[in-house]
Amino acid sequence: MNTKHIKISDFDYPLPDQRIAKYPTEPRDHSKLLLYKQGEVGEDVFYQLPNHLPQGALMVFNNTKVIQARLHFRKETGALIEIFLMEPAAPVDYEQIFQRAGHCAWYCMIGNLKKWKGGSLKRRFEVKGVAFTLTASLVQPEENVHTNGTNYWIDFDWDSSDISFAEILESVGELPIPPYLNRATQESDKTAYQTVYSKIKGSVAAPTAGLHFTDKVLAALDAQGIVRDELTLHVGAGTFKPVKSEEIEGHVMHSEYIVVHRHTFERLLRHGCQAIAVGTTSVRTLESLYYIGVKLETNRDASEEDLHVGQWEPYEKGREGKMVDGITPEHAIRNILDYLDRNDIEALHTSTQIIIAPGYAYKIVKMLVTNFHQPQSTLLLLVSAFVKGNWRKIYDYALSHDFRFLSYGDSSLLIP
């Protein structure tokens, strides 16, 4: 199969607006769970998930936390400008930028840009009862467009050396719920649109497969002997980017920042490099690790930038989505652990742009917990590759059995 020439129109299905969940099920672990096991489809309730998993398996979660990434400023003319934080510019480290006081810079999408030709916007805000001014500056925008062509460098300044940027976002930022919900963010979304295990701030969209988990379900996983581990992929707004090209070769995948700690690599090795992934973001991270390990086979001194996984790397000539030069997943993971040892670091920090589509052979992920995705989306391509093209059987069942779709919708456990 020539993956690049897949027609996205082959991955369409009817999704009426009333099937898109506007709000989550309460309690969240009472959502429906579709079960797909070796071609057979059934259903259960999500809190029963642990009963469908093999004892002792490794389950990997994405612990990213959604930030209140939307900021609104009003010009003196009355024009409303929306600044949507996309990724850190200065400093580039997520942890550092949220701790920064007085100044930082982000690459941002800008709503109503035509009304903001340059200069600064100001907004008054309060933290702990004290008033401050936040200033956003767009300087020479034509020179500050980021590589994807839509993000602009914005300098943020505020008149306090004691208030962190994280506190500013808590005060004036708005949680960016998905656009297809067609409603304003509500106070309840601040809790509902976060996983109960979210820790590391940086995403502008939730890893929604994790929204169904509760502390009770996590405890049941532990009782089942499931080994839980976490990694971090900061979800970008590109996750909602539609495929507009006829063939997927014309679609440019968004790049996302990942962090994977030493203990995750060690647990992967102890489990034969086989894992249950919670969500497509965990999938993209885990599968990217294989190609990072392949790079390290011939470039032991690679930088974080060198280890970036490009969109089409799994499909380069001779690979066809299979193992590269006989390198097994275990070999690749050991290469990464050796890299951490040589550089005396505890975690791998890099990025991935990988696209997973039919023709891709999964290396590490053996089971997948995921929601139901939009028609003609790269996430649907990922699912199709995982279930060996049998996605329509799954989605036809979900549509005919009152499953709720997309971010706040129901869940599925896929075992190919």
URVENVEN-V312981 format. One record per residue. SS is DSSP state (h for helix, s for strand, l for the rest). Layout:
SS
SS
This chain:
l
l
h
h
h
l
s
h
h
h
h
l
l
l
l
l
h
h
h
s
l
l
l
l
l
l
l
h
h
h
l
s
s
s
s
s
s
l
l
s
s
s
s
s
s
h
h
h
h
h
h
h
l
l
l
l
l
s
s
s
s
s
l
s
s
s
l
l
l
s
s
s
s
s
l
l
l
l
l
s
s
s
s
s
s
s
s
s
s
s
l
l
l
h
h
h
h
h
h
l
s
l
s
s
s
s
s
s
s
s
s
l
h
h
h
l
l
l
s
s
s
s
s
s
s
s
s
l
l
s
s
s
s
s
s
s
s
s
l
l
h
h
h
l
s
l
l
l
l
l
l
s
s
s
s
s
s
s
l
l
l
l
l
s
h
h
h
h
h
h
h
h
l
s
l
l
l
l
h
h
h
l
l
l
l
l
l
l
h
h
h
h
l
l
l
l
l
l
l
s
s
s
s
l
l
l
l
h
h
h
h
h
l
l
h
h
h
h
h
h
h
h
h
l
l
l
s
s
s
s
s
s
s
l
l
l
h
h
h
h
l
l
l
l
l
l
s
h
h
h
l
l
l
l
l
s
s
s
s
s
s
h
h
h
h
h
h
h
h
h
l
l
l
l
s
s
s
s
l
h
h
h
h
h
h
h
h
h
h
h
h
h
h
h
h
h
h
h
l
l
l
l
l
l
l
l
l
l
s
l
l
l
h
h
h
l
l
l
l
l
l
l
l
l
l
l
l
l
h
h
h
h
h
h
h
h
h
h
h
h
h
h
h
l
l
l
s
s
s
s
s
s
l
l
l
l
l
l
l
l
l
l
l
l
s
s
s
s
s
s
s
l
l
l
l
l
l
h
h
h
h
h
h
h
h
h
l
l
l
l
h
h
h
h
h
h
h
h
h
h
l
l
l
l
s
l
l
l
l
l
s
s
s
s
s
l
